[in-house]
Amino acid sequence: MKSRILVFALVICLLFSLTVFAKAPADGTFEGTGQGFGGPVKVNVQVADGEITAIEVAEHNESYGIGDRPLDIMSERILAAQSYEVDLVSGATYSANALKFAVKDALDTAGIEGFDAATKTEMTEEEITTDVVVVGAGLAGISAAIEAKLAGSDVVVLEKLGRIGGNSILSGGIVCATGSPMNEAFEDDADDLVSYYQERANGKADEELLYYIAENSGDSIAFMLENGVEFNEDIGLGGTSPRQRLHSSPSRGAGIVLPLLEKAEELGVEFMLERPVTSLISEDGAVKGVVSEGRYGTLTINAGAVVMAAGGFDADEAVRDMYSPHAQGAIPYTSKGNTGDYIAWAEDLGAELYFNDGVVGIRAVTATAYLTDSINLLGWLNTIAVTDEGVRFSSEAADYPILFTNMVATGRQDFYWIYDGVTMPELCELAVERNVGFKGETLEELAETAGMDPGTLVENVERYNSFAGGEDEDFGKAGIVALADGPYYAIRVRPATIGTMGGFVTNTNSEVLDIYGETIPGFYAAGECASGKFFDQEYPSSGTMLNIATVFGRTAGINAAAYAGE
Ligand SMILES: Cc1cc2nc3c(=O)[nH]c(=O)nc-3n(C[C@H](O)[C@H](O)[C@H](O)COP(=O)(O)OP(=O)(O)OC[C@H]3O[C@@H](n4cnc5c(N)ncnc54)[C@H](O)[C@@H]3O)c2cc1C
């Protein structure tokens, strides 16, 4: 009996000491890994005297400017809360989760407990006053903030997400401009650009606004260059125009947004993240500030002027279906914060809104958040494309918004890009593995696996092949190369949107107009949220939106500062 009691006591002691050992945080630095958007995120977590004292991100492959900043924000949150159970950074949840789980992994592996207490953000109620408040920290908002600050205003930028940059930072970083310091040879090109845009808008665009963006586009590039943005030397072609106007940043959208952000911060612009604007303050028809209600509580900002730069509305499919219905069913490939919150406020304020069922339409294989998923390349190569009934419907080489229009015009939702066995076999196999591709040894077998009528697919492919080395009698595509031998692959491709056209109606001062065509005092808008009057349904050329955002963002900033200073 005695010995049983002794054994029992020893077991209790051992368990107790193990528990104590597991709970007492050991000092040291511990490695952990989480899975991010671009691969593993590795951290070194330093623990001393029962506290997490440092989190070092040792390795990551998150997107430049998009996923990397949230890693720092999460580290700060965890350090402040002494718990990894903190709120994720909105708009960057993949990367934020990776950091959280990397820290958890480091602590778990070291057998350290006690850093998982549920945390709650303190909610406060605050009221401040400033000269200019900017809603949205995309390219239009940052450009406005820089100019307003340079004009002497105090500027606060409120951003809904936990990261800067909206669609601008996700973008390809292509800017369409004429007469820039890099393409001075085209200095007299504004008229041609305006006619090109007007033709693509079927005559529906506001010509005064078009001239404004064309004539100021070169200056947009100069503004970017002065503020540290770099562009590739080659100026590219855009849309169906034969003129070279596309300036492209080697680091895509981040290469434009981040240098400008740095400039704005250096000037003293205040950026407040995860502060969604939820209503406007107006008095006697003039806009006097904004209210933000969110995870930090209520913030009221009384301001001399407000610049709306809140982007498009396709992140909310219901809103997109209402104002751009022809894009119904397309994959929204857009920044999560772009939900058109301002549409309701505009109506309350009596501001004029204009929608023409427009979207920036592209196509995509997968619905993953970024187009950089390599598998999406399969929707862009120059092979034969058919509907899910096996019918060819367009020149596959058409500019992407035109191809989007042609896809939508078929009334089908699913399309297949057909590959032979030699063009991209590895990527095609990956697509099959990820259930976005089908495979068949023959075209008939492929059609059956993918649910197409074999006779229709074979007939369409044979006709396409017959145009090789000659003329495409159906859609005028140049340089057709016949499909080689099997196996064959059908990669499922869907229409997608990367932006919308529509929103506020503004004049060349970026002043917002009301339903009677009068300006609304103290209220300015720029970028995608005020882009309806430049387009019809179809986007005319890469680079147009970033130029509009910069030209009108800057104009809004200058005029808002002047108004606020009156
Ligand atoms: C993948 C992709 C590639 C693209 N490539 C190009 C390209 O190469 N060239 C080109 O010209 N265009 C391109 N575009 C389109 C272009 O990026 C956008 O049209 C442009 O960036 C719009 O700029 P913006 O400042 O108006 O809006 P955004 O950059 O989207 O910024 C709007 C900001 O407002 C915030 N916001 C929204 N509501 C609120 C609220 N209630 N309170 C506070 N903040 C709010 C959003 O979170 C967002 O951060 C691309 C778009 C995508 C998605």
The ligand as a Gaussian input file, in Angstrom:
#p B3LYP/6-31G(d) Opt

LIG

0 1
 C       -5.263000      43.016000     -60.653000
 C       -5.484000      44.411000     -61.184000
 C       -4.636000      44.912000     -62.169000
 C       -4.835000      46.217000     -62.659000
 N       -3.913000      46.744000     -63.517000
 C       -4.035000      48.036000     -63.913000
 C       -2.995000      48.673000     -64.654000
 O       -1.925000      48.111000     -64.884000
 N       -3.211000      49.958000     -65.077000
 C       -4.361000      50.655000     -64.785000
 O       -4.490000      51.811000     -65.189000
 N       -5.320000      50.090000     -64.026000
 C       -5.175000      48.821000     -63.564000
 N       -6.133000      48.272000     -62.754000
 C       -7.236000      49.139000     -62.310000
 C       -6.673000      50.149000     -61.290000
 O       -5.820000      49.476000     -60.402000
 C       -7.747000      50.865000     -60.483000
 O       -8.770000      51.310000     -61.310000
 C       -7.134000      52.067000     -59.752000
 O       -6.091000      51.594000     -58.946000
 C       -8.162000      52.807000     -58.930000
 O       -7.509000      53.668000     -58.033000
 P       -8.353000      54.338000     -56.881000
 O       -7.395000      55.097000     -56.043000
 O       -9.509000      55.041000     -57.457000
 O       -8.958000      53.101000     -56.067000
 P       -8.233000      52.017000     -55.171000
 O       -6.793000      51.938000     -55.452000
 O       -9.008000      50.773000     -55.279000
 O       -8.371000      52.623000     -53.703000
 C       -9.618000      52.789000     -53.091000
 C       -9.417000      52.614000     -51.597000
 O      -10.566000      53.073000     -50.895000
 C      -10.793000      52.211000     -49.795000
 N      -12.181000      52.348000     -49.348000
 C      -13.307000      51.890000     -49.935000
 N      -14.391000      52.223000     -49.206000
 C      -13.933000      52.910000     -48.127000
 C      -14.560000      53.489000     -46.995000
 N      -15.879000      53.425000     -46.821000
 N      -13.788000      54.099000     -46.068000
 C      -12.435000      54.158000     -46.212000
 N      -11.781000      53.607000     -47.267000
 C      -12.527000      52.995000     -48.216000
 C      -10.473000      50.850000     -50.360000
 O      -10.236000      49.901000     -49.353000
 C       -9.234000      51.153000     -51.197000
 O       -8.065000      51.006000     -50.447000
 C       -5.940000      46.996000     -62.210000
 C       -6.783000      46.490000     -61.220000
 C       -6.540000      45.221000     -60.680000
 C       -7.418000      44.716000     -59.570000

